[in-house]
Amino acid sequence: MAEKDQTLQMLKELTDANGIPGNEREAREVMSKHITPYADEMTSDNLGSLIAKKTGIAGGPKVMITGHLDEIGFMITQIDEKGFLKFETVGGWWNQVMLAQRVNVMTKKGNIVGIIGSKPPHILPAEQRKKPVEIKDMFIDIGASSKEEAETFGVRPGDSVVPICDFTVMNNEKLLMAKAWDNRIGCAIAIEVLKQLENVDHANEVYGVGAVQEEVGLRGAQTAAHKIQPDIGFAVDVGIAGDTPGVSDNEAIAEIGKGPQIVVYDRSMVSHKGLREFVTDIADKHNIPYQYESMSGGGTDAGSIHLSGDGVPTLAVTVPTRYIHTHAAILHRDDFENAVKLMVEVVKELNEETVKKITFD
């Protein structure tokens, strides 16, 4: 199989895997499969974050490159007498993107396909049509005729629910559509960085991390960073693409295909000036395109990493992505590949001297 096909297969397996916060097993197994061949040591924290270590020079600076395994989804809270499922959102959802969407309910007997139910417009009063349905009034229909039948399907409170959207290469083959780009693309970047560091001399201990529970509070990155005690941290995640109708430059300016984003500010962290300038200097040196990003309403695992231990110089590097926190999102393959290239070049130029300079710059 061609190298490009292998990469696409990895991206498909990562995004097709199901895993909401607290139930990331499927995604962790896929990431482990793809990153283990390039790691010198595989460990985890006690919440389930995957940690793959690759040593350039033993005892060198610890560089943590973190994607998160979890995707936004739902959790079943109760089954009503007619077999419809009530749920809570797990992660940030906007109610207008939820109705009539297909989902997988992950039961002890396997996945069950359902749909988030909605009323036909024919029976809605004119005023009600103008109002979004509140999440508390939504339900999932799995085709059960009663609570008892739903229970025979294996459904029980606490079961995870994930969106359905198969990985798809679009007509423009650079554009890739899938669920869970947030943030399996970060996991893919961590895998590819370790892969491309194979047989490359560098002065660091590099940790490729698949963190758990990012979408509910940056939790796995906190416990993984506590275990690793990094000297330099990177969160690799998705960012906002502003190149679609209705999005103003004041809201988001990045375009897909124009390079990864260097996050200068978000709700969870002010980026580390020394590390930010170190990374952008390397991008300029190697002609790697990049864009700047700021997000007043979101955060990344960098927010937890930079507060670990005595504090860690940390930066978020993101891939601009359309329609995040919905059932289906789109990103550009070149942005993924340039993010990997940038991280590899950064690792190659990090050492004890440059880390000290970054830290106290």
Secondary structure by P-SEA (a helix, b strand, c coil): ccaaaaaaaaaaaaaacccccccaaaaaaaaaaacccccccccccccbbbbbbbbcccccbbbbbbbbccccbbbbccccccbbbbbbbcccccccccccbbbbbbccccbbbbcccccccccccccccccccccccbbbbcccccaaaaaaacccccbbbbbbbccccccccccccccccccaaaaaaaaaaaaaaccccccccccccccccccccccaaaaaaaaacccbbbbbbbbbbcccccccccccccccccccccccccccccccaaaaaaaaaaaaaacbbbbbbbbcccccaaaaaaacccccbbbbbbcccccccccbbbbbaaaaaaaaaaaaaaaaaccaaaaaaaaac
